Amino acid sequence: MSGKTDPQGTGLISWRDKDDRFGVLLAAIYQERHLRRDGVEVLGYQPVSASDPTLVPALIGSALFRQDRIRKGGNIGVQFKPTDQVLVNVTGLLSEFDANNVNENYLAWITRALGNGGTLSNTTVQNGTAVAGRVASLNNGTQDFGVVYDAIDRFARATTRNVDFDAMYRPTDDWTTHLKIGYTDATGNTNGQPFVEFGAPAVLNYDLRGTAPQVQFAPNGNAVTVDPTNPAALQLIFGSLHQILNDDREQYGYLDATKKLDAGPLKSLKFGIKRTNHERDLTFNATTYGGFFVPINTLPASTFAGGLTPGDYLKNISSPGTLTRYWQVDTGAVERVLFAELEHSGRVLYPQQSFSAQEKTTGGFVMGNFEGDHWRGNLGLRVVRTEQTTNGAVFAGGPGSIDNPFGRFIPTTAERNYTDTLPSLNLAYDVRKDVVVRFAVAKVMARPDYTDIVPRTTLNPGALTGAAGNPNLDPYRATQEDVSIEWYPDRDTAFTLALYNKDIKSFIVDVPVAGNFPIQSATLPNAACTPTSTPNLFNCPFTINKRSNGGGGKSQGAELGFTKPIWRGFGMQANYTYSDSKLDSGDPVPGDSKNTYNVTGFFENKRLSARLAYTYRSDFFVTFDRSTHLDESALKSLDASVALNLTDNIALTFDGLNLTDEKIVQFADNRSRPRAIYDNGRVYYAGAKVRF
């Protein structure tokens, strides 16, 4: 994959009056980034049948993702000091982020072929998984589907705004008060999501061994040979033009006061309150199968055909036999056809995918700051009250249900309130002038994401899997202790050693649960699905990953670090973390790597600043996905940054990310079950910063 270039720019204007009583800062930012991700994916594993527990890949795809990111924005800061006792800051921000993207994936649809009467033969089984085999869809690959090609064209934009008022008032030398109030909102909308899906019967050979999964489509007697470079081999089987609207907003206020004291070791007392009101809404407006797709379902695939995949597509990650060449959609043609149809059919609300959440928090704290001979620290207590209300819809019939083309739904509201008391203690002791020992202990909590607590379910019909929120989730809670020793042999050198222990009281995990849900389709989606009285609507059995509290666990580890100048502006920084974490349930801790380290070499003087950094983290568990574990192999990255100050007001910058072109590799439980290999390529930034 070729590298990517990213122009970016920042302009700054600042001014202060001669008495330093009033100041203004204006900044404008423009960034443009063009991304391409090549990938080979295995989208989940499922048993061959109810009587054969051997796992087979659900879908194997060659994916191509392209995105243009453009960020434009500006911020303003006004500072004034009407008296020596009062300092006021008012800041505002407006940012617009365009992130249009196209995602194409040409897939072997293995579980569809086997679930609807196809056959599996010539298998090689390792660790309970058929890592290689021959698949034919119904009737020796002449009927139903064994291949599916998805193409999604998204029109995505996010807008962020915020305004803050921050005031400091010192009525006396012993008292300081601080007030901060503000408002922020953001919209993250996919205003249009043109989607087309093509399929065909198929006979194929697959092999998961090697550096990347391999798929080769093959003839079998009278079976149609699928040529991925020929659109005539496929037929249009689905299309949609959904709209997804996100609205997020928060009002907040914060007030604290500090009183200096002379009461022995107690040097000051600080106390305050904070109040937030956060609201999040997602509206999913969807096109239906019958009203939207039926008028275009006779169009040949060639209507939407463009050129072939780039010549260097999957160049750095494919194995012999990996699908590296197929026809791409003409996004212009897709948009013309689908938007024209939208004018006639319109969209309807999809209740099961829509939700709203409101979270109000009220917190108060008190903290004493202490100091004595060779030691200092603080002791504090924070009490936080959380009030949440979530709204969504669940699939159900009966009284109160609402008829909808996507099924019958009942609106539901859930309320949840809880209070956390969070004490903390921090101490530092100077063993000698160049050695400091620190100790900290605290109870901590982190609230779930808003999408985790809403009563909704998102479905993946192709694999009959999904994900669901849970309004009854407890937050993450833990008690943690840290002890560290720091050595400063000279002004610019530091060595640190830290040990930590976290006693996790509650953790959020995914728990697979079974459930039946309605999906729209032109034909029977899977042999396990049953028709309903509504045309093109089927009830299907899904495995849903539901967000749940998984009990407690332990996390222990050690951290090492140092910073050391070497010679004439050259120096080095390095740190290493060892983590031993596990949950009581036996599940791994998401995102936890046993070994993490980075090493940075740097050079700095008044004219030039340069850094070269290498980062490594070992394998880690990501989440449950499509009812199985999703794990990620070790991540490595070599990054560089350079800033050259041409004058006091002008600087040129350059950044390079992933210079060694490392890949992202994912698997499910063990290496015999690959999930994905992605190539993001090298990324380069070049820009200028100007101060007026």
Stockholm file with secondary structure:
# STOCKHOLM 1.0

chainA/1-692         MSGKTDPQGTGLISWRDKDDRFGVLLAAIYQERHLRRDGVEVLGYQPVSASDPTLVPALIGSALFRQDRIRKGGNIGVQFKPTDQVLVNVTGLLSEFDANNVNENYLAWITRALGNGGTLSNTTVQNGTAVAGRVASLNNGTQDFGVVYDAIDRFARATTRNVDFDAMYRPTDDWTTHLKIGYTDATGNTNGQPFVEFGAPAVLNYDLRGTAPQVQFAPNGNAVTVDPTNPAALQLIFGSLHQILNDDREQYGYLDATKKLDAGPLKSLKFGIKRTNHERDLTFNATTYGGFFVPINTLPASTFAGGLTPGDYLKNISSPGTLTRYWQVDTGAVERVLFAELEHSGRVLYPQQSFSAQEKTTGGFVMGNFEGDHWRGNLGLRVVRTEQTTNGAVFAGGPGSIDNPFGRFIPTTAERNYTDTLPSLNLAYDVRKDVVVRFAVAKVMARPDYTDIVPRTTLNPGALTGAAGNPNLDPYRATQEDVSIEWYPDRDTAFTLALYNKDIKSFIVDVPVAGNFPIQSATLPNAACTPTSTPNLFNCPFTINKRSNGGGGKSQGAELGFTKPIWRGFGMQANYTYSDSKLDSGDPVPGDSKNTYNVTGFFENKRLSARLAYTYRSDFFVTFDRSTHLDESALKSLDASVALNLTDNIALTFDGLNLTDEKIVQFADNRSRPRAIYDNGRVYYAGAKVRF
#=GR chainA/1-692 SS CCCEEEEEEEEEEEEECTTSSEEEEEEEEEEEEEEEEEEEEECCEEESSSSCCCEEESEEEEEEEEEEEEEEEEEEEEEEEEETTEEEEEEEEEEEEECCEEEEEEEEEHHHHHHTTCEEEEEEEETTEEEEEEEECHHHHTSSCSEEEEEEEEEEEEEEEEEEEEEEEEEETTEEEEEEEEEEEEEEEEEEEEEEEEEECCEEEEECCSSSCEEEECCCTTCCCCCTTCGGGCEEEEEEEEEEEEEEEEEEEEEEEEEEEEETTEEEEEEEEEEEEEEEEEEEEECCIIIIIGGGTTSBGGGGEEEECCTTTTTTTCCTTCCCCCEEECHHHHHHHHHHHHHHHCCEECGGGCEEEEEEEEEEEEEEEEEETTEEEEEEEEEEEEEEEEEEEEECCSTTCEEETTEEEEEEEEEEEEEEEEEEEEEEEEEETTEEEEEEEEEEEECCCGGGSSSCEEEETTTTEEEECCTTCCCEEEEEEEEEEEEEEETTEEEEEEEEEEEEEECEEEEEEEEEEEEECSSCSCTTCEECSSTTEEEEEEEEEEEEECCCEEEEEEEEEEEEEEETTEEEEEEEEEEEEEETTSCCCTTCCSEEEEEEEEEECSSEEEEEEEEEECCEEEEEETTEEEEECCEEEEEEEEEEESSSSEEEEEEEECTTCCCEEEESSSTTSEEEEEECCCEEEEEEEEEC
#=GC SS_cons         CCCEEEEEEEEEEEEECTTSSEEEEEEEEEEEEEEEEEEEEECCEEESSSSCCCEEESEEEEEEEEEEEEEEEEEEEEEEEEETTEEEEEEEEEEEEECCEEEEEEEEEHHHHHHTTCEEEEEEEETTEEEEEEEECHHHHTSSCSEEEEEEEEEEEEEEEEEEEEEEEEEETTEEEEEEEEEEEEEEEEEEEEEEEEEECCEEEEECCSSSCEEEECCCTTCCCCCTTCGGGCEEEEEEEEEEEEEEEEEEEEEEEEEEEEETTEEEEEEEEEEEEEEEEEEEEECCIIIIIGGGTTSBGGGGEEEECCTTTTTTTCCTTCCCCCEEECHHHHHHHHHHHHHHHCCEECGGGCEEEEEEEEEEEEEEEEEETTEEEEEEEEEEEEEEEEEEEEECCSTTCEEETTEEEEEEEEEEEEEEEEEEEEEEEEEETTEEEEEEEEEEEECCCGGGSSSCEEEETTTTEEEECCTTCCCEEEEEEEEEEEEEEETTEEEEEEEEEEEEEECEEEEEEEEEEEEECSSCSCTTCEECSSTTEEEEEEEEEEEEECCCEEEEEEEEEEEEEEETTEEEEEEEEEEEEEETTSCCCTTCCSEEEEEEEEEECSSEEEEEEEEEECCEEEEEETTEEEEECCEEEEEEEEEEESSSSEEEEEEEECTTCCCEEEESSSTTSEEEEEECCCEEEEEEEEEC
//
